[in-house]
Amino acid sequence: MRSWRFTLHIQGPLTPEQSDALDWSDSFSDGRATPVTGPGTAEFWCHFDAEHLTEAIAEALERFEDLPGVLVRSVELDEMALEDNGMSTPAVVPAPPPVGATPPAV
């Protein structure tokens, strides 16, 4: 079993109703998916044990059933998490641009 640490970036800041639901949700009470918020942004720092990364991410995503309207837009792994699990290169699933945003010029 591997220990996976990753960040789930959500579409936007939590609404007051979503924050309230999060405060009362048993799904987030064990500390394995911890919300981190800031001005105009929010993410969840996650730590799950699973054989495969996809299993860990799926387990984290199941928790969001208790938070209606919260959309996860990307998953990020840092270099330490990859090194700890014997992966040699950084892997980041880039976040798509916000809806209606103009993509950067290439």
C-alpha positions in Angstrom: 0.0 0.0 0.0 1.3 3.4 -0.9 0.7 6.7 0.8 -0.5 9.3 -1.7 -0.4 13.1 -1.1 -2.0 15.3 -3.7 -4.0 18.5 -4.1 -7.5 18.8 -5.5 -8.1 22.2 -7.0 -11.8 23.1 -7.2 -13.5 25.3 -9.7 -13.8 28.3 -7.4 -14.2 29.5 -3.8 -16.7 27.7 -1.7 -20.1 29.4 -1.3 -21.3 30.1 2.3 -23.7 27.2 1.9 -20.9 24.8 0.7 -18.7 25.9 3.6 -21.5 25.2 6.0 -22.1 21.8 4.5 -18.3 21.1 4.8 -18.3 22.0 8.5 -21.0 19.4 9.1 -19.9 16.7 6.7 -18.6 13.4 8.2 -16.8 12.8 4.9 -14.2 15.4 5.7 -13.9 14.9 9.5 -11.0 12.4 9.4 -8.5 15.0 8.0 -7.6 13.0 4.9 -9.0 15.8 2.6 -8.4 19.1 4.2 -9.8 22.3 2.7 -7.3 25.2 2.2 -8.9 28.5 1.2 -7.7 31.9 0.2 -9.0 35.0 -1.6 -10.8 33.8 -4.7 -9.5 30.2 -4.5 -9.9 26.9 -2.7 -8.2 23.5 -2.8 -8.1 20.4 -0.7 -4.9 18.8 0.5 -5.3 15.1 0.4 -3.5 12.1 2.0 -4.9 8.7 1.1 -3.4 5.2 1.3 -4.0 3.0 -1.8 -2.2 0.7 -4.1 -2.7 3.0 -7.1 -3.0 6.8 -7.4 -6.3 6.5 -9.3 -7.8 4.6 -6.3 -6.6 7.3 -3.9 -8.1 10.1 -6.1 -11.4 8.2 -6.5 -11.7 7.8 -2.8 -11.1 11.6 -2.3 -13.6 12.5 -5.0 -16.3 10.3 -3.4 -16.3 12.7 -0.5 -17.5 15.5 -2.6 -21.0 14.0 -2.9 -21.7 15.8 0.4 -20.8 19.1 -1.2 -23.3 19.9 -3.9 -22.0 22.1 -6.7 -18.3 21.8 -5.8 -16.4 20.8 -9.0 -12.9 19.5 -8.9 -11.0 21.0 -11.8 -7.5 19.4 -11.4 -5.3 17.1 -9.4 -1.8 18.0 -8.6 1.1 15.9 -7.2 4.2 17.5 -6.0 7.7 16.1 -6.5 8.0 14.8 -2.9 4.8 12.7 -3.3 6.1 11.3 -6.6 9.6 10.5 -5.1 8.0 8.8 -2.1 6.1 6.5 -4.4 9.0 5.6 -6.7 7.9 7.8 -9.6 10.7 9.6 -11.4 9.1 12.6 -13.0 6.7 15.3 -11.7 3.1 14.8 -12.8 0.5 17.5 -12.8 -2.8 17.3 -14.5 -3.1 20.9 -15.7 -6.3 22.8 -14.8 -8.4 23.8 -17.7 -9.0 27.5 -18.2 -12.1 28.9 -16.4 -15.3 28.8 -18.4 -15.4 31.7 -20.8 -11.7 32.6 -20.3 -9.5 33.2 -23.4 -6.7 30.7 -23.6 -3.2 32.1 -23.4 -1.5 32.9 -26.7 1.1 30.3 -27.8 
